Amino acid sequence: MQYRLELTLRRAEGALTRVLGAAERRGFRPLAVDGETQPDGDRWHLRMTVEGDRSEDSLREQLAKLYDCLDVEVLACP
């Protein structure tokens, strides 16, 4: 199943690497990544599409634990 992640991250070195690593360790394969800096310059808005057989709850909970992750929303792709 495919999921779309909407994330708000602190603009910190290695933040994207930590998000990708957490997704892969939970059994999700990244398919697409897109993002931009927020107007205040201290945050990133990241959109990521992942594919996996596990529940999105495990991914949401793991990403929410990351220090760099300020907000996470996981939506099923149609």
PDB file of N, CA, C and O in Angstrom, chain B, residues numbered from 101:
ATOM      1  N   MET B 101       0.838  -1.170   0.000  1.00  0.00           N
ATOM      2  CA  MET B 101       0.000   0.000   0.000  1.00  0.00           C
ATOM      3  C   MET B 101       0.888   1.240   0.000  1.00  0.00           C
ATOM      4  O   MET B 101       1.966   1.231   0.593  1.00  0.00           O
ATOM      5  N   GLN B 102       0.441   2.298  -0.658  1.00  0.00           N
ATOM      6  CA  GLN B 102       1.193   3.546  -0.711  1.00  0.00           C
ATOM      7  C   GLN B 102       0.593   4.578   0.237  1.00  0.00           C
ATOM      8  O   GLN B 102      -0.623   4.657   0.415  1.00  0.00           O
ATOM      9  N   TYR B 103       1.486   5.370   0.843  1.00  0.00           N
ATOM     10  CA  TYR B 103       1.081   6.421   1.764  1.00  0.00           C
ATOM     11  C   TYR B 103       1.793   7.716   1.408  1.00  0.00           C
ATOM     12  O   TYR B 103       2.927   7.711   0.931  1.00  0.00           O
ATOM     13  N   ARG B 104       1.103   8.827   1.650  1.00  0.00           N
ATOM     14  CA  ARG B 104       1.713  10.138   1.475  1.00  0.00           C
ATOM     15  C   ARG B 104       1.955  10.724   2.865  1.00  0.00           C
ATOM     16  O   ARG B 104       1.039  10.788   3.686  1.00  0.00           O
ATOM     17  N   LEU B 105       3.174  11.145   3.119  1.00  0.00           N
ATOM     18  CA  LEU B 105       3.541  11.738   4.396  1.00  0.00           C
ATOM     19  C   LEU B 105       3.682  13.239   4.213  1.00  0.00           C
ATOM     20  O   LEU B 105       4.301  13.704   3.256  1.00  0.00           O
ATOM     21  N   GLU B 106       3.109  13.980   5.125  1.00  0.00           N
ATOM     22  CA  GLU B 106       3.253  15.432   5.185  1.00  0.00           C
ATOM     23  C   GLU B 106       3.982  15.718   6.494  1.00  0.00           C
ATOM     24  O   GLU B 106       3.438  15.493   7.575  1.00  0.00           O
ATOM     25  N   LEU B 107       5.204  16.211   6.397  1.00  0.00           N
ATOM     26  CA  LEU B 107       6.040  16.407   7.582  1.00  0.00           C
ATOM     27  C   LEU B 107       6.489  17.859   7.698  1.00  0.00           C
ATOM     28  O   LEU B 107       6.714  18.533   6.693  1.00  0.00           O
ATOM     29  N   THR B 108       6.614  18.326   8.917  1.00  0.00           N
ATOM     30  CA  THR B 108       7.267  19.595   9.201  1.00  0.00           C
ATOM     31  C   THR B 108       8.490  19.254  10.030  1.00  0.00           C
ATOM     32  O   THR B 108       8.383  18.660  11.102  1.00  0.00           O
ATOM     33  N   LEU B 109       9.660  19.638   9.519  1.00  0.00           N
ATOM     34  CA  LEU B 109      10.924  19.296  10.158  1.00  0.00           C
ATOM     35  C   LEU B 109      11.680  20.542  10.567  1.00  0.00           C
ATOM     36  O   LEU B 109      11.559  21.593   9.938  1.00  0.00           O
ATOM     37  N   ARG B 110      12.466  20.415  11.634  1.00  0.00           N
ATOM     38  CA  ARG B 110      13.426  21.464  11.962  1.00  0.00           C
ATOM     39  C   ARG B 110      14.474  21.468  10.856  1.00  0.00           C
ATOM     40  O   ARG B 110      14.835  20.416  10.329  1.00  0.00           O
ATOM     41  N   ARG B 111      14.950  22.630  10.515  1.00  0.00           N
ATOM     42  CA  ARG B 111      15.992  22.714   9.490  1.00  0.00           C
ATOM     43  C   ARG B 111      17.330  22.427  10.163  1.00  0.00           C
ATOM     44  O   ARG B 111      18.002  23.329  10.663  1.00  0.00           O
ATOM     45  N   ALA B 112      17.695  21.152  10.162  1.00  0.00           N
ATOM     46  CA  ALA B 112      18.905  20.700  10.843  1.00  0.00           C
ATOM     47  C   ALA B 112      19.658  19.718   9.948  1.00  0.00           C
ATOM     48  O   ALA B 112      19.064  18.990   9.152  1.00  0.00           O
ATOM     49  N   GLU B 113      20.958  19.720  10.099  1.00  0.00           N
ATOM     50  CA  GLU B 113      21.785  18.802   9.329  1.00  0.00           C
ATOM     51  C   GLU B 113      21.411  17.360   9.662  1.00  0.00           C
ATOM     52  O   GLU B 113      21.358  16.989  10.834  1.00  0.00           O
ATOM     53  N   GLY B 114      21.154  16.550   8.646  1.00  0.00           N
ATOM     54  CA  GLY B 114      20.836  15.142   8.835  1.00  0.00           C
ATOM     55  C   GLY B 114      19.371  14.841   9.073  1.00  0.00           C
ATOM     56  O   GLY B 114      19.011  13.674   9.228  1.00  0.00           O
ATOM     57  N   ALA B 115      18.504  15.857   9.109  1.00  0.00           N
ATOM     58  CA  ALA B 115      17.083  15.625   9.392  1.00  0.00           C
ATOM     59  C   ALA B 115      16.451  14.724   8.331  1.00  0.00           C
ATOM     60  O   ALA B 115      15.721  13.791   8.667  1.00  0.00           O
ATOM     61  N   LEU B 116      16.723  14.993   7.071  1.00  0.00           N
ATOM     62  CA  LEU B 116      16.145  14.181   5.993  1.00  0.00           C
ATOM     63  C   LEU B 116      16.666  12.745   6.071  1.00  0.00           C
ATOM     64  O   LEU B 116      15.906  11.798   5.869  1.00  0.00           O
ATOM     65  N   THR B 117      17.933  12.583   6.356  1.00  0.00           N
ATOM     66  CA  THR B 117      18.521  11.248   6.480  1.00  0.00           C
ATOM     67  C   THR B 117      17.858  10.457   7.604  1.00  0.00           C
ATOM     68  O   THR B 117      17.602   9.262   7.458  1.00  0.00           O
ATOM     69  N   ARG B 118      17.578  11.124   8.728  1.00  0.00           N
ATOM     70  CA  ARG B 118      16.921  10.443   9.841  1.00  0.00           C
ATOM     71  C   ARG B 118      15.497  10.024   9.483  1.00  0.00           C
ATOM     72  O   ARG B 118      15.059   8.938   9.865  1.00  0.00           O
ATOM     73  N   VAL B 119      14.772  10.871   8.756  1.00  0.00           N
ATOM     74  CA  VAL B 119      13.403  10.536   8.348  1.00  0.00           C
ATOM     75  C   VAL B 119      13.418   9.350   7.381  1.00  0.00           C
ATOM     76  O   VAL B 119      12.648   8.404   7.546  1.00  0.00           O
ATOM     77  N   LEU B 120      14.286   9.400   6.380  1.00  0.00           N
ATOM     78  CA  LEU B 120      14.370   8.289   5.422  1.00  0.00           C
ATOM     79  C   LEU B 120      14.781   6.989   6.111  1.00  0.00           C
ATOM     80  O   LEU B 120      14.231   5.928   5.816  1.00  0.00           O
ATOM     81  N   GLY B 121      15.734   7.069   7.016  1.00  0.00           N
ATOM     82  CA  GLY B 121      16.177   5.880   7.746  1.00  0.00           C
ATOM     83  C   GLY B 121      15.077   5.276   8.595  1.00  0.00           C
ATOM     84  O   GLY B 121      14.918   4.056   8.637  1.00  0.00           O
ATOM     85  N   ALA B 122      14.315   6.127   9.274  1.00  0.00           N
ATOM     86  CA  ALA B 122      13.216   5.634  10.112  1.00  0.00           C
ATOM     87  C   ALA B 122      12.160   4.944   9.249  1.00  0.00           C
ATOM     88  O   ALA B 122      11.627   3.903   9.633  1.00  0.00           O
ATOM     89  N   ALA B 123      11.862   5.516   8.097  1.00  0.00           N
ATOM     90  CA  ALA B 123      10.869   4.905   7.200  1.00  0.00           C
ATOM     91  C   ALA B 123      11.367   3.545   6.701  1.00  0.00           C
ATOM     92  O   ALA B 123      10.612   2.573   6.699  1.00  0.00           O
ATOM     93  N   GLU B 124      12.616   3.474   6.284  1.00  0.00           N
ATOM     94  CA  GLU B 124      13.159   2.211   5.770  1.00  0.00           C
ATOM     95  C   GLU B 124      13.242   1.147   6.860  1.00  0.00           C
ATOM     96  O   GLU B 124      12.971  -0.024   6.596  1.00  0.00           O
ATOM     97  N   ARG B 125      13.610   1.533   8.074  1.00  0.00           N
ATOM     98  CA  ARG B 125      13.687   0.554   9.175  1.00  0.00           C
ATOM     99  C   ARG B 125      12.311  -0.004   9.536  1.00  0.00           C
ATOM    100  O   ARG B 125      12.220  -1.111  10.067  1.00  0.00           O
ATOM    101  N   ARG B 126      11.261   0.730   9.263  1.00  0.00           N
ATOM    102  CA  ARG B 126       9.901   0.264   9.528  1.00  0.00           C
ATOM    103  C   ARG B 126       9.329  -0.519   8.347  1.00  0.00           C
ATOM    104  O   ARG B 126       8.166  -0.924   8.379  1.00  0.00           O
ATOM    105  N   GLY B 127      10.138  -0.736   7.303  1.00  0.00           N
ATOM    106  CA  GLY B 127       9.701  -1.564   6.180  1.00  0.00           C
ATOM    107  C   GLY B 127       9.018  -0.789   5.062  1.00  0.00           C
ATOM    108  O   GLY B 127       8.322  -1.383   4.239  1.00  0.00           O
ATOM    109  N   PHE B 128       9.203   0.524   5.019  1.00  0.00           N
ATOM    110  CA  PHE B 128       8.606   1.353   3.972  1.00  0.00           C
ATOM    111  C   PHE B 128       9.686   1.798   2.992  1.00  0.00           C
ATOM    112  O   PHE B 128      10.780   2.200   3.389  1.00  0.00           O
ATOM    113  N   ARG B 129       9.359   1.717   1.712  1.00  0.00           N
ATOM    114  CA  ARG B 129      10.295   2.101   0.667  1.00  0.00           C
ATOM    115  C   ARG B 129       9.914   3.481   0.137  1.00  0.00           C
ATOM    116  O   ARG B 129       8.800   3.658  -0.355  1.00  0.00           O
ATOM    117  N   PRO B 130      10.813   4.465   0.225  1.00  0.00           N
ATOM    118  CA  PRO B 130      10.511   5.801  -0.313  1.00  0.00           C
ATOM    119  C   PRO B 130      10.396   5.759  -1.836  1.00  0.00           C
ATOM    120  O   PRO B 130      11.252   5.190  -2.513  1.00  0.00           O
ATOM    121  N   LEU B 131       9.338   6.361  -2.367  1.00  0.00           N
ATOM    122  CA  LEU B 131       9.120   6.436  -3.808  1.00  0.00           C
ATOM    123  C   LEU B 131       9.365   7.840  -4.352  1.00  0.00           C
ATOM    124  O   LEU B 131       9.860   7.999  -5.467  1.00  0.00           O
ATOM    125  N   ALA B 132       9.019   8.858  -3.566  1.00  0.00           N
ATOM    126  CA  ALA B 132       9.191  10.247  -3.997  1.00  0.00           C
ATOM    127  C   ALA B 132       9.368  11.130  -2.774  1.00  0.00           C
ATOM    128  O   ALA B 132       8.759  10.902  -1.729  1.00  0.00           O
ATOM    129  N   VAL B 133      10.214  12.144  -2.923  1.00  0.00           N
ATOM    130  CA  VAL B 133      10.459  13.107  -1.847  1.00  0.00           C
ATOM    131  C   VAL B 133      10.465  14.501  -2.461  1.00  0.00           C
ATOM    132  O   VAL B 133      11.099  14.738  -3.489  1.00  0.00           O
ATOM    133  N   ASP B 134       9.752  15.416  -1.818  1.00  0.00           N
ATOM    134  CA  ASP B 134       9.703  16.805  -2.283  1.00  0.00           C
ATOM    135  C   ASP B 134       9.571  17.691  -1.053  1.00  0.00           C
ATOM    136  O   ASP B 134       8.909  17.318  -0.085  1.00  0.00           O
ATOM    137  N   GLY B 135      10.189  18.844  -1.086  1.00  0.00           N
ATOM    138  CA  GLY B 135      10.073  19.720   0.065  1.00  0.00           C
ATOM    139  C   GLY B 135      10.500  21.132  -0.230  1.00  0.00           C
ATOM    140  O   GLY B 135      11.062  21.428  -1.284  1.00  0.00           O
ATOM    141  N   GLU B 136      10.221  22.010   0.730  1.00  0.00           N
ATOM    142  CA  GLU B 136      10.620  23.406   0.608  1.00  0.00           C
ATOM    143  C   GLU B 136      10.812  23.986   2.004  1.00  0.00           C
ATOM    144  O   GLU B 136      10.286  23.476   2.993  1.00  0.00           O
ATOM    145  N   THR B 137      11.578  25.060   2.049  1.00  0.00           N
ATOM    146  CA  THR B 137      11.797  25.774   3.297  1.00  0.00           C
ATOM    147  C   THR B 137      10.585  26.625   3.601  1.00  0.00           C
ATOM    148  O   THR B 137      10.007  27.233   2.700  1.00  0.00           O
ATOM    149  N   GLN B 138      10.196  26.674   4.860  1.00  0.00           N
ATOM    150  CA  GLN B 138       9.093  27.529   5.289  1.00  0.00           C
ATOM    151  C   GLN B 138       9.555  28.987   5.286  1.00  0.00           C
ATOM    152  O   GLN B 138      10.756  29.247   5.361  1.00  0.00           O
ATOM    153  N   PRO B 139       8.630  29.937   5.202  1.00  0.00           N
ATOM    154  CA  PRO B 139       8.993  31.361   5.146  1.00  0.00           C
ATOM    155  C   PRO B 139       9.872  31.829   6.306  1.00  0.00           C
ATOM    156  O   PRO B 139      10.683  32.739   6.130  1.00  0.00           O
ATOM    157  N   ASP B 140       9.727  31.223   7.489  1.00  0.00           N
ATOM    158  CA  ASP B 140      10.556  31.663   8.621  1.00  0.00           C
ATOM    159  C   ASP B 140      12.003  31.182   8.507  1.00  0.00           C
ATOM    160  O   ASP B 140      12.875  31.657   9.234  1.00  0.00           O
ATOM    161  N   GLY B 141      12.260  30.236   7.592  1.00  0.00           N
ATOM    162  CA  GLY B 141      13.611  29.751   7.354  1.00  0.00           C
ATOM    163  C   GLY B 141      14.124  28.740   8.349  1.00  0.00           C
ATOM    164  O   GLY B 141      15.220  28.212   8.162  1.00  0.00           O
ATOM    165  N   ASP B 142      13.376  28.446   9.402  1.00  0.00           N
ATOM    166  CA  ASP B 142      13.821  27.504  10.432  1.00  0.00           C
ATOM    167  C   ASP B 142      13.206  26.117  10.283  1.00  0.00           C
ATOM    168  O   ASP B 142      13.587  25.187  10.993  1.00  0.00           O
ATOM    169  N   ARG B 143      12.255  25.979   9.359  1.00  0.00           N
ATOM    170  CA  ARG B 143      11.557  24.697   9.203  1.00  0.00           C
ATOM    171  C   ARG B 143      11.480  24.313   7.732  1.00  0.00           C
ATOM    172  O   ARG B 143      11.551  25.161   6.842  1.00  0.00           O
ATOM    173  N   TRP B 144      11.331  23.006   7.503  1.00  0.00           N
ATOM    174  CA  TRP B 144      11.090  22.459   6.166  1.00  0.00           C
ATOM    175  C   TRP B 144       9.717  21.825   6.154  1.00  0.00           C
ATOM    176  O   TRP B 144       9.282  21.234   7.143  1.00  0.00           O
ATOM    177  N   HIS B 145       9.042  21.951   5.030  1.00  0.00           N
ATOM    178  CA  HIS B 145       7.814  21.187   4.802  1.00  0.00           C
ATOM    179  C   HIS B 145       8.199  20.105   3.805  1.00  0.00           C
ATOM    180  O   HIS B 145       8.631  20.412   2.694  1.00  0.00           O
ATOM    181  N   LEU B 146       8.048  18.856   4.186  1.00  0.00           N
ATOM    182  CA  LEU B 146       8.473  17.718   3.377  1.00  0.00           C
ATOM    183  C   LEU B 146       7.270  16.870   3.013  1.00  0.00           C
ATOM    184  O   LEU B 146       6.455  16.540   3.874  1.00  0.00           O
ATOM    185  N   ARG B 147       7.154  16.517   1.745  1.00  0.00           N
ATOM    186  CA  ARG B 147       6.143  15.584   1.261  1.00  0.00           C
ATOM    187  C   ARG B 147       6.881  14.345   0.753  1.00  0.00           C
ATOM    188  O   ARG B 147       7.809  14.442  -0.050  1.00  0.00           O
ATOM    189  N   MET B 148       6.456  13.201   1.229  1.00  0.00           N
ATOM    190  CA  MET B 148       7.123  11.966   0.847  1.00  0.00           C
ATOM    191  C   MET B 148       6.076  10.899   0.568  1.00  0.00           C
ATOM    192  O   MET B 148       5.102  10.765   1.309  1.00  0.00           O
ATOM    193  N   THR B 149       6.279  10.144  -0.499  1.00  0.00           N
ATOM    194  CA  THR B 149       5.419   9.007  -0.821  1.00  0.00           C
ATOM    195  C   THR B 149       6.218   7.747  -0.540  1.00  0.00           C
ATOM    196  O   THR B 149       7.346   7.594  -1.010  1.00  0.00           O
ATOM    197  N   VAL B 150       5.622   6.847   0.230  1.00  0.00           N
ATOM    198  CA  VAL B 150       6.285   5.595   0.582  1.00  0.00           C
ATOM    199  C   VAL B 150       5.363   4.424   0.246  1.00  0.00           C
ATOM    200  O   VAL B 150       4.155   4.587   0.075  1.00  0.00           O
ATOM    201  N   GLU B 151       5.962   3.254   0.159  1.00  0.00           N
ATOM    202  CA  GLU B 151       5.212   2.032  -0.126  1.00  0.00           C
ATOM    203  C   GLU B 151       5.637   0.972   0.881  1.00  0.00           C
ATOM    204  O   GLU B 151       6.824   0.815   1.167  1.00  0.00           O
ATOM    205  N   GLY B 152       4.661   0.246   1.414  1.00  0.00           N
ATOM    206  CA  GLY B 152       4.971  -0.816   2.368  1.00  0.00           C
ATOM    207  C   GLY B 152       3.727  -1.604   2.728  1.00  0.00           C
ATOM    208  O   GLY B 152       2.602  -1.190   2.448  1.00  0.00           O
ATOM    209  N   ASP B 153       3.954  -2.748   3.356  1.00  0.00           N
ATOM    210  CA  ASP B 153       2.856  -3.636   3.736  1.00  0.00           C
ATOM    211  C   ASP B 153       2.402  -3.436   5.176  1.00  0.00           C
ATOM    212  O   ASP B 153       1.370  -3.973   5.578  1.00  0.00           O
ATOM    213  N   ARG B 154       3.153  -2.679   5.947  1.00  0.00           N
ATOM    214  CA  ARG B 154       2.826  -2.490   7.360  1.00  0.00           C
ATOM    215  C   ARG B 154       1.825  -1.355   7.540  1.00  0.00           C
ATOM    216  O   ARG B 154       1.545  -0.596   6.612  1.00  0.00           O
ATOM    217  N   SER B 155       1.302  -1.257   8.737  1.00  0.00           N
ATOM    218  CA  SER B 155       0.342  -0.215   9.093  1.00  0.00           C
ATOM    219  C   SER B 155       1.029   1.147   9.138  1.00  0.00           C
ATOM    220  O   SER B 155       2.186   1.263   9.542  1.00  0.00           O
ATOM    221  N   GLU B 156       0.301   2.164   8.719  1.00  0.00           N
ATOM    222  CA  GLU B 156       0.865   3.516   8.756  1.00  0.00           C
ATOM    223  C   GLU B 156       1.060   4.022  10.181  1.00  0.00           C
ATOM    224  O   GLU B 156       1.836   4.950  10.406  1.00  0.00           O
ATOM    225  N   ASP B 157       0.362   3.421  11.147  1.00  0.00           N
ATOM    226  CA  ASP B 157       0.498   3.847  12.541  1.00  0.00           C
ATOM    227  C   ASP B 157       1.922   3.649  13.068  1.00  0.00           C
ATOM    228  O   ASP B 157       2.441   4.496  13.795  1.00  0.00           O
ATOM    229  N   SER B 158       2.544   2.536  12.702  1.00  0.00           N
ATOM    230  CA  SER B 158       3.915   2.298  13.173  1.00  0.00           C
ATOM    231  C   SER B 158       4.870   3.343  12.612  1.00  0.00           C
ATOM    232  O   SER B 158       5.790   3.780  13.304  1.00  0.00           O
ATOM    233  N   LEU B 159       4.659   3.745  11.370  1.00  0.00           N
ATOM    234  CA  LEU B 159       5.507   4.765  10.754  1.00  0.00           C
ATOM    235  C   LEU B 159       5.253   6.129  11.392  1.00  0.00           C
ATOM    236  O   LEU B 159       6.200   6.845  11.717  1.00  0.00           O
ATOM    237  N   ARG B 160       4.007   6.488  11.569  1.00  0.00           N
ATOM    238  CA  ARG B 160       3.659   7.779  12.176  1.00  0.00           C
ATOM    239  C   ARG B 160       4.261   7.896  13.576  1.00  0.00           C
ATOM    240  O   ARG B 160       4.855   8.919  13.917  1.00  0.00           O
ATOM    241  N   GLU B 161       4.107   6.857  14.377  1.00  0.00           N
ATOM    242  CA  GLU B 161       4.616   6.885  15.748  1.00  0.00           C
ATOM    243  C   GLU B 161       6.132   7.007  15.781  1.00  0.00           C
ATOM    244  O   GLU B 161       6.675   7.742  16.607  1.00  0.00           O
ATOM    245  N   GLN B 162       6.826   6.295  14.891  1.00  0.00           N
ATOM    246  CA  GLN B 162       8.277   6.344  14.874  1.00  0.00           C
ATOM    247  C   GLN B 162       8.785   7.709  14.413  1.00  0.00           C
ATOM    248  O   GLN B 162       9.738   8.238  14.986  1.00  0.00           O
ATOM    249  N   LEU B 163       8.163   8.279  13.394  1.00  0.00           N
ATOM    250  CA  LEU B 163       8.588   9.591  12.913  1.00  0.00           C
ATOM    251  C   LEU B 163       8.317  10.678  13.945  1.00  0.00           C
ATOM    252  O   LEU B 163       9.101  11.617  14.079  1.00  0.00           O
ATOM    253  N   ALA B 164       7.217  10.555  14.670  1.00  0.00           N
ATOM    254  CA  ALA B 164       6.880  11.547  15.693  1.00  0.00           C
ATOM    255  C   ALA B 164       7.908  11.565  16.823  1.00  0.00           C
ATOM    256  O   ALA B 164       8.041  12.576  17.513  1.00  0.00           O
ATOM    257  N   LYS B 165       8.627  10.480  17.022  1.00  0.00           N
ATOM    258  CA  LYS B 165       9.647  10.403  18.065  1.00  0.00           C
ATOM    259  C   LYS B 165      10.931  11.135  17.686  1.00  0.00           C
ATOM    260  O   LYS B 165      11.739  11.454  18.558  1.00  0.00           O
ATOM    261  N   LEU B 166      11.129  11.403  16.404  1.00  0.00           N
ATOM    262  CA  LEU B 166      12.349  12.076  15.969  1.00  0.00           C
ATOM    263  C   LEU B 166      12.377  13.518  16.473  1.00  0.00           C
ATOM    264  O   LEU B 166      11.375  14.230  16.393  1.00  0.00           O
ATOM    265  N   TYR B 167      13.504  13.933  16.982  1.00  0.00           N
ATOM    266  CA  TYR B 167      13.656  15.295  17.507  1.00  0.00           C
ATOM    267  C   TYR B 167      13.381  16.339  16.417  1.00  0.00           C
ATOM    268  O   TYR B 167      12.779  17.377  16.691  1.00  0.00           O
ATOM    269  N   ASP B 168      13.818  16.069  15.195  1.00  0.00           N
ATOM    270  CA  ASP B 168      13.676  17.020  14.094  1.00  0.00           C
ATOM    271  C   ASP B 168      12.257  17.122  13.562  1.00  0.00           C
ATOM    272  O   ASP B 168      11.932  18.086  12.869  1.00  0.00           O
ATOM    273  N   CYS B 169      11.411  16.158  13.865  1.00  0.00           N
ATOM    274  CA  CYS B 169      10.057  16.109  13.310  1.00  0.00           C
ATOM    275  C   CYS B 169       9.081  16.865  14.232  1.00  0.00           C
ATOM    276  O   CYS B 169       8.802  16.423  15.346  1.00  0.00           O
ATOM    277  N   LEU B 170       8.577  17.988  13.759  1.00  0.00           N
ATOM    278  CA  LEU B 170       7.655  18.806  14.546  1.00  0.00           C
ATOM    279  C   LEU B 170       6.206  18.388  14.345  1.00  0.00           C
ATOM    280  O   LEU B 170       5.386  18.531  15.251  1.00  0.00           O
ATOM    281  N   ASP B 171       5.883  17.867  13.147  1.00  0.00           N
ATOM    282  CA  ASP B 171       4.519  17.456  12.844  1.00  0.00           C
ATOM    283  C   ASP B 171       4.569  16.384  11.776  1.00  0.00           C
ATOM    284  O   ASP B 171       5.387  16.459  10.859  1.00  0.00           O
ATOM    285  N   VAL B 172       3.706  15.385  11.882  1.00  0.00           N
ATOM    286  CA  VAL B 172       3.648  14.324  10.873  1.00  0.00           C
ATOM    287  C   VAL B 172       2.196  13.935  10.632  1.00  0.00           C
ATOM    288  O   VAL B 172       1.410  13.783  11.567  1.00  0.00           O
ATOM    289  N   GLU B 173       1.862  13.779   9.359  1.00  0.00           N
ATOM    290  CA  GLU B 173       0.542  13.315   8.955  1.00  0.00           C
ATOM    291  C   GLU B 173       0.747  12.251   7.882  1.00  0.00           C
ATOM    292  O   GLU B 173       1.477  12.475   6.916  1.00  0.00           O
ATOM    293  N   VAL B 174       0.111  11.108   8.044  1.00  0.00           N
ATOM    294  CA  VAL B 174       0.217  10.009   7.089  1.00  0.00           C
ATOM    295  C   VAL B 174      -1.150   9.764   6.486  1.00  0.00           C
ATOM    296  O   VAL B 174      -2.118   9.513   7.204  1.00  0.00           O
ATOM    297  N   LEU B 175      -1.231   9.838   5.150  1.00  0.00           N
ATOM    298  CA  LEU B 175      -2.484   9.644   4.441  1.00  0.00           C
ATOM    299  C   LEU B 175      -2.351   8.504   3.449  1.00  0.00           C
ATOM    300  O   LEU B 175      -1.323   8.376   2.785  1.00  0.00           O
ATOM    301  N   ALA B 176      -3.380   7.676   3.342  1.00  0.00           N
ATOM    302  CA  ALA B 176      -3.373   6.606   2.345  1.00  0.00           C
ATOM    303  C   ALA B 176      -3.541   7.213   0.949  1.00  0.00           C
ATOM    304  O   ALA B 176      -4.377   8.094   0.747  1.00  0.00           O
ATOM    305  N   CYS B 177      -2.755   6.747   0.005  1.00  0.00           N
ATOM    306  CA  CYS B 177      -2.883   7.217  -1.378  1.00  0.00           C
ATOM    307  C   CYS B 177      -4.059   6.486  -2.037  1.00  0.00           C
ATOM    308  O   CYS B 177      -4.261   5.294  -1.803  1.00  0.00           O
ATOM    309  N   PRO B 178      -4.820   7.194  -2.849  1.00  0.00           N
ATOM    310  CA  PRO B 178      -5.975   6.548  -3.508  1.00  0.00           C
ATOM    311  C   PRO B 178      -5.534   5.538  -4.555  1.00  0.00           C
ATOM    312  O   PRO B 178      -6.375   4.909  -5.198  1.00  0.00           O
TER     313      PRO B 178
END
